[in-house]
Amino acid sequence: MIRKKPKIISNRVKKNFVLLLVLLLGVSVLAVGCGKKTTNEKISEKMLEESLGSNADVDIEDGSIKIETDEGTFEAGGDISLSKDWPEDIHVTEGKIIASQSNEMGNNLTIESDRSVDDVKKEYKEKLEDDGWEINMTFDMDDNVLYGAEKDERTLSLTIGKDDDGKTMIVLVQAKK
């Protein structure tokens, strides 16, 4: 009889799994609504801090969540400002920042805008080229646009599309190669 060796789950997979759980819990907390900090929010904060480790700081309040660890930050809902770690050579269009995440591997930003997909697409094409990014992939169909770009040792994925409410959503994902 041949025995299979058990698969060992890498630390990176574990971290990604924990991050996914954190994001799911964060979204569920955001869906609960606004107001003063509830018992559920306090319990959720404590559970997240314990699962992320001793250096995690979780704040859930007024329909928003902010998680800070030694490895990076995540923020969603409420009034979010641009991360201090956001690269200066990646343009941020006007609109409401609805999610932001940064860590040693890169940065993510989600923006909601009232502008048209076409206007945002033209703006980003120009700004990326002006900032020295080489656009190496383009997908453009109806109201959905995807740009892939590279600069130095970094990659950038830009997605522009309409949500169900007709708002233009811009998602920027910058990562190290």
N, C-alpha and C positions, 0 to 999 in steps of 0.2 A: 504494500500500500504506500502510495506517495503522499507525503504531507506537504501542503503548501505553506510557505513562510507567511506569517501575518504581515500585512502591509503596514508600514510605519508612516504615520501622518507627519509631514514636515511642519516645522514651526510656522512657516509662511502660510500653509493651508489652514492651520489652526487660527492664526491671526486674521486671515480673510474670513473664516467662518465666524469668529467672534465679532468682527466688524459688521458682517451681514446681520447677525443677531442684534447688534447695537442699533443699526439703521432701521431694522424692522420694528424694534421696540420704540425707537424715537419717532417713527412715523405714526405708530399706534397712539403714542402719547399726544402727538400733535393733533390727531383726529378727535381727541377728547374735548378740546375746546380751550377757551381762555378763562381768565379769572385768577383769583389768588391761588397760591400753591396748595394743591390738594394732598391728601394722604397718599393717594396713588402716585402722584408725581414724586413725593419724597421717597416712597418705597422703590420706585423705578430708578431714581437717581442712585440710591444706595446699592441696588442690585447691579446696575451698570458699572459703578465705581469698583465694586468687588470683583466683577468678572473681567474688567480691564486691567486691574492691578492697583497697587498702592499709590501710584503716581497719577491716577486718573481723577479728573475733576469734571463732574457732570452737573449741568444746570438745566433744569426743565422748568419753564415758566411762561405764562401767557401765550401758549400755543407754539412755543419755540423750544429748541434743544441745542445745547452747546456742549461739546465734549472736547476736553483738552487732555492730552497725554504727553509723555516725553517724545513720542514718535510723531505727533501731529495734532491737528484740530479738525473737528467737523461741526458744522453749524447749519441748521435748517429752520424755516419758519420765522415769523416775527420780523424784526428790523435787523437785517444782516449787513454788515459793512465788508468791504473787500479785505481779505486777509493781508497782513503785513508781509507775508511771504510770497504774495502774488508777483510773478515776474513782470518787470517793467516793460519788456518787449512783447507782451501779449496784450493787445487792445481789449478794453472792456467797454462794450457799447452801453448806451443809456438804457435804463430800465431798472426793474426791481430785482435785486439779488435774492433768490429764494433758497439757495443751498451753496455751501462752500466747504471745501475739504482740502487740507494740505498735509503732507508728510514728506519724509525723505525721498520717496519715490516720485513725487510730483504733486500736481494741484488739479482740482476740479472746481468748476464754477457753473452754476445754473442761473440764468437771467430770464426774467419775463418782461416782454416789451409789447407796446401797442403799435410799433412800427411794422411795416410789411416785411415778409420774408425776403423779397427782392431787394428792398432798401438795405436790410442788415447784411445780406449776401454781398452786395456791391461794396459796402463799407468795409467788411472784413477782408475781402480780396485785396483791396487797396492798402489797408492798414498792415496786413500780414507781409505783403511785398515790401512796403516802406520800412518795416521793422526787420527786414533781412530774412524772413522765413521763406523757404522754398516750398511752394504748394506742389506736392507730388501726386495727389489723388483728388479727383473731384467727382461727385455724384450729384446730379441736379435733376429732380423729377417732381413736377407739380410744385407743391409747397414744402418740399423736403430737400435740404441741401446738406451735403457732407463734404468737408475739406479735410485732407490729411496733409500735414506739413512737417518739415524738419528744419532744424537750425542747430548748429554745433552738435552737441551730444544729446539733443532733446527732440521729442516728437510732440506733435499737437494734433488733436482730433477736434474738429469743430462741427457741430450738428445744429442746424437751424430748421425749425418746423413749426407748424401750428398745433396748438392743443385743442381739446374739445370745445373750449370757450372762445376760440378764435384768436387767442393771444399767441404771439410769436415767442417760442421758447428757444433759447440759445444755450447750448451745453459745450463747454470748453474743457478738454482733458489734456493736460500737459504731463508728460512723463519723461524720465531719463531713458536713453536707449539701453 
